[in-house]
Amino acid sequence: MAFRNALDGAASFCAALTTSAICGLPAWFTVMAVRAEVAPVWAYGAAGAIGVVGLILTVAFLRKGLAGVAPTRQRRR
């Protein structure tokens, strides 16, 4: 049982890293594009929105990882 919970927690940590990469990199590149005057200023809003969504999901997956819950489940098996 404990080994399965450890694997579920590790899967949640991997999901947190993946989520931060999927949401963080486009947000960062969008900010860099606006600063380089390649993208319009309103793109800051889109970068902020995707950054906030990514932050919320990353924190949720980290909490699941600390609790030993799989990323697709609500509670331990």
ZIQUIKA-V171411 format. One record per pair of residues at least 24 apart in sequence whose C-alpha atoms are under 7 Angstrom apart, sorted by the first residue. I is the first residue (numbers start at 1). J is the second residue. D is the distance in Angstrom with one decimal. If there is no record, write none. Layout:
[[I J D] [I J D]]
This chain:
[[5 68 4.8] [5 69 6.5] [6 68 5.8] [8 68 5.6] [8 69 5.4] [8 70 4.2] [9 64 6.6] [9 65 3.9] [9 66 6.3] [9 67 6.8] [9 68 4.0] [9 69 5.5] [9 70 6.0] [10 65 6.3] [11 70 6.3] [11 71 6.6] [12 61 5.4] [12 62 6.6] [12 64 6.1] [12 65 4.7] [12 70 5.8] [12 71 4.9] [13 61 6.4] [13 62 5.8] [13 65 5.3] [15 61 6.5] [15 71 6.9] [16 58 4.6] [16 61 5.1] [16 62 6.0] [19 54 6.3] [19 57 6.9] [19 58 6.0] [20 54 5.9] [20 58 6.0] [23 50 6.0] [23 51 6.1] [23 54 5.1] [24 51 6.0] [24 54 6.8] [27 51 5.9]]
